[in-house]
Amino acid sequence: MSTHNQSFDIKELEDKLDELIQQYNAIRTENTTLKIKQDALVKEKAKLVEKTNLARTRVEAMISRLKTMEHGT
């Protein structure tokens, strides 16, 4: 193999390695962003579940009061 071919092969490998590094950094950044979004969504879901449970409790209490009123009349 000639020196010219070796330096061409090395340059080609360097270019591919640079491209892989760029892709890795892009994926790592995207992964970090997705983790942050996932954490926010998990927190939002927990709040919504809490609100739903509170609303259910209130509705059940109102139904119970209405039934009590209905039987009291």
C-alpha positions, 0 to 999 in steps of 0.5 A: 500500500502506498503512502498516498493510499494510507493517508487517504484511508486515514483521512477517510477514517478521520472524517467518519470518526468526526461524523460519528462524534457529531452524531453521538453528541446530537443523540446525547443532547436529544436524550437529555432533552427527552429525559427532561421532558419525560420528567416534566410529563411524569410530574404533570401526570401525577398532578392530574391524577391527584386532581382527578382523585380529588374531583372523584371524591368531591363528586362522590360526596355530592352524590352521597349528600343528594341521596341523603337529601332524597331519602330525608324528604 
